[in-house]
Amino acid sequence: MDEQKRVKPVIYQLLQKTDDMESALDSLLEGLIPSAWSGSDTNRYVRCMELLEDLKQSEVKSIRAFAENRYEKYQKIIRKIRERELRGNREMYERFE
Protein backbone atom coordinates (compact mmCIF):
# COMPACT_ATOMS: atom_id res chain seq x y z
CA MET A 1 0.00 0.00 0.00
CA ASP A 2 1.40 3.39 -0.82
CA GLU A 3 2.46 5.61 2.07
CA GLN A 4 -0.40 8.10 1.62
CA LYS A 5 -3.00 5.43 2.33
CA ARG A 6 -1.30 3.92 5.35
CA VAL A 7 -2.71 4.44 8.81
CA LYS A 8 -0.40 6.84 10.57
CA PRO A 9 0.96 6.04 14.06
CA VAL A 10 -0.97 8.97 15.52
CA ILE A 11 -4.23 7.24 14.55
CA TYR A 12 -3.21 4.15 16.51
CA GLN A 13 -2.32 6.33 19.49
CA LEU A 14 -5.70 8.06 19.38
CA LEU A 15 -7.55 4.77 19.03
CA GLN A 16 -5.81 3.36 22.08
CA LYS A 17 -6.89 6.37 24.14
CA THR A 18 -10.56 6.35 23.15
CA ASP A 19 -13.24 4.73 25.27
CA ASP A 20 -15.20 3.67 22.19
CA MET A 21 -12.67 2.39 19.69
CA GLU A 22 -15.29 0.85 17.42
CA SER A 23 -17.20 4.13 17.03
CA ALA A 24 -13.96 5.99 16.39
CA LEU A 25 -12.97 3.53 13.67
CA ASP A 26 -16.46 3.63 12.16
CA SER A 27 -16.22 7.42 12.00
CA LEU A 28 -12.82 7.19 10.36
CA LEU A 29 -14.13 4.79 7.71
CA GLU A 30 -17.30 6.82 7.12
CA GLY A 31 -15.10 9.82 6.40
CA LEU A 32 -13.39 7.83 3.66
CA ILE A 33 -16.62 6.84 1.91
CA PRO A 34 -17.79 9.83 -0.12
CA SER A 35 -21.52 10.52 -0.20
CA ALA A 36 -21.43 11.36 -3.91
CA TRP A 37 -19.67 9.09 -6.35
CA SER A 38 -19.54 8.42 -10.05
CA GLY A 39 -18.69 5.02 -11.39
CA SER A 40 -19.03 1.74 -9.55
CA ASP A 41 -20.14 1.90 -5.93
CA THR A 42 -17.56 -0.79 -5.17
CA ASN A 43 -14.75 1.75 -5.45
CA ARG A 44 -16.10 3.53 -2.40
CA TYR A 45 -15.52 0.43 -0.29
CA VAL A 46 -12.24 -0.58 -1.89
CA ARG A 47 -10.66 2.61 -0.56
CA CYS A 48 -11.66 1.66 2.99
CA MET A 49 -10.50 -1.89 2.52
CA GLU A 50 -7.02 -0.67 1.70
CA LEU A 51 -6.83 0.98 5.11
CA LEU A 52 -8.44 -2.00 6.80
CA GLU A 53 -5.61 -4.14 5.40
CA ASP A 54 -3.22 -1.95 7.34
CA LEU A 55 -5.35 -2.08 10.49
CA LYS A 56 -5.44 -5.88 10.27
CA GLN A 57 -1.70 -5.78 11.00
CA SER A 58 -2.17 -3.84 14.24
CA GLU A 59 -0.57 -5.10 17.42
CA VAL A 60 -3.80 -4.21 19.24
CA LYS A 61 -6.13 -7.20 19.21
CA SER A 62 -9.37 -5.16 19.27
CA ILE A 63 -8.24 -3.04 16.30
CA ARG A 64 -7.24 -6.17 14.40
CA ALA A 65 -10.59 -7.83 15.16
CA PHE A 66 -12.52 -4.73 14.09
CA ALA A 67 -10.56 -4.48 10.83
CA GLU A 68 -11.03 -8.16 10.01
CA ASN A 69 -14.77 -7.92 10.71
CA ARG A 70 -15.26 -4.78 8.61
CA TYR A 71 -13.08 -6.14 5.81
CA GLU A 72 -15.29 -9.21 5.58
CA LYS A 73 -18.42 -7.05 5.75
CA TYR A 74 -17.17 -4.81 2.93
CA GLN A 75 -16.27 -7.85 0.81
CA LYS A 76 -19.89 -9.04 1.10
CA ILE A 77 -21.20 -5.56 0.26
CA ILE A 78 -18.93 -5.37 -2.78
CA ARG A 79 -20.08 -8.79 -3.97
CA LYS A 80 -23.73 -7.72 -3.71
CA ILE A 81 -23.05 -4.41 -5.49
CA ARG A 82 -21.22 -6.17 -8.33
CA GLU A 83 -24.06 -8.67 -8.71
CA ARG A 84 -26.60 -5.82 -8.79
CA GLU A 85 -24.53 -3.85 -11.32
CA LEU A 86 -24.07 -6.94 -13.50
CA ARG A 87 -27.84 -7.62 -13.48
CA GLY A 88 -28.49 -3.96 -14.30
CA ASN A 89 -26.00 -4.01 -17.17
CA ARG A 90 -27.47 -7.23 -18.51
CA GLU A 91 -30.99 -5.81 -18.40
CA MET A 92 -29.85 -2.62 -20.11
CA TYR A 93 -28.10 -4.51 -22.94
CA GLU A 94 -31.02 -6.91 -23.35
CA ARG A 95 -33.31 -3.92 -24.00
CA PHE A 96 -31.09 -2.86 -26.90
CA GLU A 97 -31.17 -6.28 -28.57
PELIN-V402008 format. One record per backbone hydrogen bond with DSSP energy under -0.5 kcal/mol. NH is the residue of the N-H (numbers start at 0). CO is the residue of the C=O. If there is no record, write none. Layout:
NH_CO + NH_CO
This chain:
4_1 + 5_1 + 5_2 + 7_5 + 10_7 + 11_7 + 12_8 + 13_9 + 14_10 + 15_11 + 16_12 + 16_13 + 17_13 + 23_19 + 24_20 + 25_21 + 26_22 + 27_23 + 28_24 + 29_25 + 30_26 + 31_27 + 31_28 + 32_28 + 32_29 + 33_31 + 42_39 + 43_40 + 44_40 + 44_41 + 45_41 + 46_42 + 47_43 + 48_44 + 49_45 + 50_46 + 51_47 + 52_48 + 53_49 + 54_50 + 55_51 + 56_53 + 57_54 + 60_58 + 63_59 + 64_60 + 65_61 + 66_62 + 67_63 + 68_64 + 69_65 + 70_66 + 71_67 + 72_68 + 73_69 + 74_70 + 75_71 + 76_72 + 77_73 + 78_74 + 79_75 + 80_76 + 81_77 + 82_78 + 83_79 + 84_80 + 85_81 + 86_82 + 87_83 + 88_84 + 89_85 + 90_86 + 91_87 + 92_88 + 93_89 + 94_90 + 95_91 + 96_92 + 96_93
